[in-house]
Amino acid sequence: SGAEVRLLEPDGSIPIGHGEIDLVWCSETLEHVPDVAHALLEFRRVLKPGGRVLITVPYHPPIGIVRFDRHMDPLGQHVRFFTRRSLRRALEEAGFTNIRTRRIGRMLVARAIRP
């Protein structure tokens, strides 16, 4: 079986039934989503028990005055900025387990399992 791309409904829901997917891959997108909690709950909803989520978001180094404008542009496209801790916490609150987060270059990568 191959991969499929699905667009979200206007209300932010994923047009897939409960527990139908083995893997949700959300790459360089979550930082643009106004309601991250809803998105993560949707990921969990469509995943089969034991299904996995893989998320990547940009890594932003600790903010100093010199870097603030470059990383936190109020006119930019990013709605959220994540740290390893905040990404882990969001996944925990959405009910995921076996959460692993790490930095790879200019990305944060999180993997987790739907129990």
Backbone as CSV, one residue per row, in Angstrom:
resi,resn,N_x,N_y,N_z,CA_x,CA_y,CA_z,C_x,C_y,C_z
1,SER,0.850,-1.189,0.000,0.000,0.000,0.000,0.889,1.243,0.000
2,GLY,0.399,2.308,-0.601,1.167,3.540,-0.720,0.690,4.602,0.241
3,ALA,1.372,5.699,0.206,1.018,6.839,1.051,-0.096,7.640,0.386
4,GLU,-0.897,8.270,1.208,-1.943,9.166,0.724,-1.801,10.506,1.399
5,VAL,-2.099,11.550,0.671,-2.109,12.897,1.238,-3.566,13.293,1.405
6,ARG,-3.914,13.774,2.587,-5.279,14.212,2.852,-5.252,15.648,3.336
7,LEU,-6.131,16.464,2.819,-6.271,17.835,3.276,-7.263,17.882,4.425
8,LEU,-6.996,18.749,5.368,-7.909,18.906,6.502,-9.214,19.542,6.063
9,GLU,-10.261,19.195,6.779,-11.554,19.851,6.579,-11.446,21.276,7.134
10,PRO,-12.368,22.170,6.750,-12.325,23.550,7.264,-12.323,23.645,8.795
11,ASP,-12.938,22.666,9.475,-12.955,22.688,10.944,-11.701,22.083,11.560
12,GLY,-10.742,21.667,10.723,-9.496,21.105,11.223,-9.517,19.597,11.387
13,SER,-10.630,18.956,11.092,-10.685,17.500,11.229,-10.057,16.833,10.008
14,ILE,-9.628,15.596,10.205,-9.018,14.806,9.138,-10.110,13.920,8.547
15,PRO,-10.287,13.931,7.234,-11.358,13.149,6.614,-11.034,11.654,6.519
16,ILE,-10.840,11.041,7.674,-10.517,9.620,7.805,-11.265,9.117,9.039
17,GLY,-11.718,7.876,8.987,-12.424,7.291,10.122,-11.515,7.017,11.308
18,HIS,-12.135,6.666,12.419,-11.414,6.342,13.652,-10.554,5.090,13.462
19,GLY,-9.312,5.166,13.903,-8.439,4.007,13.941,-8.148,3.357,12.606
20,GLU,-8.020,4.113,11.551,-7.808,3.545,10.218,-6.369,3.640,9.711
21,ILE,-5.509,4.372,10.379,-4.183,4.690,9.840,-3.086,4.109,10.735
22,ASP,-2.013,3.638,10.095,-0.856,3.124,10.834,0.132,4.216,11.205
23,LEU,0.228,5.257,10.361,1.219,6.299,10.573,0.661,7.651,10.152
24,VAL,0.832,8.641,11.017,0.579,10.032,10.652,1.929,10.724,10.638
25,TRP,2.245,11.330,9.514,3.500,12.058,9.360,3.142,13.516,9.135
26,CYS,3.554,14.355,10.057,3.274,15.794,10.004,4.612,16.513,10.017
27,SER,5.053,16.951,8.839,6.389,17.502,8.706,6.349,18.994,8.390
28,GLU,6.968,19.776,9.277,7.096,21.223,9.087,5.741,21.897,8.875
29,THR,4.751,21.454,9.637,3.382,21.963,9.501,2.801,22.408,10.837
30,LEU,3.053,21.669,11.900,2.397,21.913,13.181,2.621,23.332,13.701
31,GLU,3.758,23.920,13.369,4.045,25.290,13.821,3.144,26.327,13.156
32,HIS,2.415,25.928,12.123,1.498,26.826,11.409,0.050,26.649,11.852
33,VAL,-0.224,25.685,12.729,-1.585,25.325,13.110,-2.000,26.098,14.362
34,PRO,-3.095,26.871,14.275,-3.535,27.631,15.456,-3.958,26.758,16.633
35,ASP,-4.627,25.617,16.379,-5.109,24.757,17.458,-4.343,23.437,17.449
36,VAL,-3.154,23.458,18.022,-2.283,22.288,18.046,-2.935,21.139,18.804
37,ALA,-3.609,21.421,19.910,-4.247,20.367,20.702,-5.262,19.612,19.841
38,HIS,-6.078,20.334,19.092,-7.071,19.692,18.229,-6.391,18.842,17.161
39,ALA,-5.337,19.351,16.549,-4.622,18.599,15.521,-4.066,17.296,16.085
40,LEU,-3.447,17.356,17.261,-2.869,16.150,17.851,-3.950,15.149,18.234
41,LEU,-5.085,15.634,18.717,-6.193,14.723,19.029,-6.735,14.075,17.762
42,GLU,-6.751,14.805,16.665,-7.171,14.229,15.384,-6.168,13.161,14.924
43,PHE,-4.883,13.435,15.087,-3.876,12.431,14.731,-4.132,11.156,15.526
44,ARG,-4.358,11.315,16.815,-4.596,10.149,17.685,-5.868,9.423,17.276
45,ARG,-6.905,10.166,16.945,-8.198,9.574,16.585,-8.083,8.678,15.355
46,VAL,-7.365,9.126,14.329,-7.307,8.353,13.084,-6.304,7.199,13.139
47,LEU,-5.411,7.219,14.120,-4.422,6.152,14.242,-5.024,4.887,14.842
48,LYS,-4.578,3.751,14.339,-4.922,2.475,14.940,-4.206,2.372,16.284
49,PRO,-4.718,1.575,17.228,-3.936,1.316,18.435,-2.560,0.770,18.035
50,GLY,-1.530,1.330,18.611,-0.166,0.968,18.247,0.357,1.762,17.059
51,GLY,-0.502,2.595,16.455,-0.075,3.439,15.344,0.907,4.498,15.811
52,ARG,1.651,5.016,14.878,2.716,5.961,15.210,2.482,7.322,14.572
53,VAL,2.962,8.328,15.279,2.975,9.681,14.741,4.427,10.122,14.653
54,LEU,4.754,10.786,13.550,6.085,11.348,13.342,5.888,12.819,13.018
55,ILE,6.484,13.678,13.831,6.303,15.120,13.681,7.664,15.786,13.598
56,THR,7.799,16.712,12.656,8.975,17.562,12.622,8.518,19.018,12.648
57,VAL,9.250,19.815,13.393,9.015,21.261,13.468,10.383,21.938,13.449
58,PRO,10.442,23.207,13.077,11.739,23.890,13.075,12.320,23.996,14.488
59,TYR,13.619,23.860,14.568,14.338,24.111,15.819,14.707,25.588,15.855
60,HIS,14.401,26.221,16.966,14.779,27.612,17.176,15.692,27.654,18.387
61,PRO,16.924,28.089,18.217,17.847,28.132,19.353,17.355,29.118,20.407
62,PRO,17.921,29.018,21.611,17.530,29.983,22.647,17.594,31.400,22.095
63,ILE,16.606,32.155,22.450,16.444,33.481,21.864,17.316,34.500,22.581
64,GLY,18.123,35.183,21.790,18.869,36.340,22.251,18.343,37.539,21.481
65,ILE,18.636,38.702,21.910,18.119,39.901,21.249,18.516,39.939,19.778
66,VAL,19.712,39.516,19.453,20.187,39.572,18.071,19.362,38.645,17.177
67,ARG,18.963,37.482,17.694,18.252,36.504,16.880,16.739,36.654,16.923
68,PHE,16.225,37.475,17.791,14.776,37.556,17.981,14.036,37.867,16.691
69,ASP,14.442,38.895,15.979,13.740,39.278,14.750,13.773,38.181,13.697
70,ARG,14.860,37.484,13.604,14.989,36.445,12.583,14.107,35.234,12.879
71,HIS,13.971,34.854,14.156,13.246,33.636,14.505,11.806,33.871,14.922
72,MET,11.478,35.019,15.405,10.137,35.265,15.944,9.469,36.419,15.213
73,ASP,9.564,36.447,13.926,8.989,37.501,13.108,7.472,37.531,13.277
74,PRO,6.894,38.611,13.830,5.451,38.661,14.045,4.661,38.687,12.746
75,LEU,5.307,38.951,11.635,4.615,38.930,10.340,4.895,37.631,9.576
76,GLY,5.634,36.733,10.190,5.971,35.463,9.551,4.805,34.492,9.579
77,GLN,5.035,33.328,9.037,3.997,32.307,8.895,3.837,31.408,10.119
78,HIS,4.783,31.431,11.040,4.717,30.529,12.184,3.786,31.083,13.260
79,VAL,2.875,30.215,13.693,1.935,30.562,14.761,2.497,30.129,16.108
80,ARG,3.263,29.035,16.119,3.814,28.450,17.338,5.310,28.204,17.168
81,PHE,5.992,28.177,18.291,7.401,27.825,18.344,7.539,26.752,19.403
82,PHE,8.202,25.650,19.075,8.292,24.506,19.975,9.708,24.320,20.497
83,THR,9.761,23.814,21.722,10.985,23.290,22.293,10.782,21.779,22.407
84,ARG,11.837,21.050,22.687,11.669,19.602,22.891,10.649,19.351,23.997
85,ARG,10.738,20.120,25.050,9.841,19.929,26.193,8.389,20.259,25.841
86,SER,8.156,21.361,25.142,6.771,21.733,24.839,6.139,20.774,23.825
87,LEU,6.930,20.273,22.891,6.408,19.309,21.934,6.063,17.999,22.628
88,ARG,6.926,17.567,23.517,6.660,16.349,24.305,5.396,16.519,25.144
89,ARG,5.273,17.644,25.812,4.108,17.895,26.671,2.816,17.885,25.853
90,ALA,2.836,18.491,24.682,1.647,18.515,23.828,1.243,17.093,23.426
91,LEU,2.215,16.266,23.077,1.913,14.886,22.720,1.391,14.087,23.918
92,GLU,1.978,14.312,25.085,1.488,13.640,26.300,0.040,14.016,26.574
93,GLU,-0.266,15.299,26.490,-1.623,15.763,26.775,-2.632,15.247,25.757
94,ALA,-2.177,14.916,24.564,-3.067,14.338,23.551,-3.213,12.825,23.717
95,GLY,-2.504,12.256,24.691,-2.669,10.835,24.999,-1.683,9.904,24.333
96,PHE,-0.604,10.434,23.758,0.395,9.577,23.136,1.352,9.038,24.187
97,THR,1.980,7.911,23.871,2.959,7.292,24.768,4.253,7.044,24.002
98,ASN,5.252,6.537,24.722,6.561,6.227,24.133,7.077,7.392,23.294
99,ILE,6.996,8.564,23.849,7.354,9.786,23.121,8.863,9.971,23.149
100,ARG,9.412,10.204,21.969,10.838,10.494,21.843,10.976,11.775,21.043
101,THR,11.744,12.696,21.574,12.013,13.941,20.837,13.516,14.131,20.766
102,ARG,13.950,14.661,19.643,15.369,14.977,19.516,15.543,16.063,18.465
103,ARG,16.685,16.673,18.531,17.029,17.703,17.553,17.935,17.091,16.503
104,ILE,17.604,17.338,15.251,18.454,16.924,14.138,18.693,18.173,13.300
105,GLY,19.865,18.732,13.410,20.170,19.959,12.679,19.218,21.080,13.046
106,ARG,18.472,21.559,12.064,17.554,22.676,12.296,16.119,22.210,12.493
107,MET,15.949,20.925,12.887,14.619,20.367,13.120,14.530,19.730,14.493
108,LEU,13.324,19.785,15.062,12.976,18.931,16.186,12.151,17.795,15.609
109,VAL,12.455,16.588,16.033,11.745,15.408,15.549,11.111,14.726,16.757
110,ALA,9.825,14.420,16.646,9.123,13.712,17.708,8.476,12.463,17.125
111,ARG,8.602,11.365,17.857,7.934,10.120,17.506,7.137,9.695,18.716
112,ALA,5.961,9.152,18.479,5.136,8.696,19.587,4.180,7.619,19.093
113,ILE,3.561,6.932,20.048,2.667,5.823,19.743,1.290,6.095,20.350
114,ARG,0.261,5.722,19.591,-1.109,5.757,20.129,-1.315,4.451,20.887
115,PRO,-1.616,4.547,22.191,-1.807,3.308,22.965,-3.053,2.543,22.529
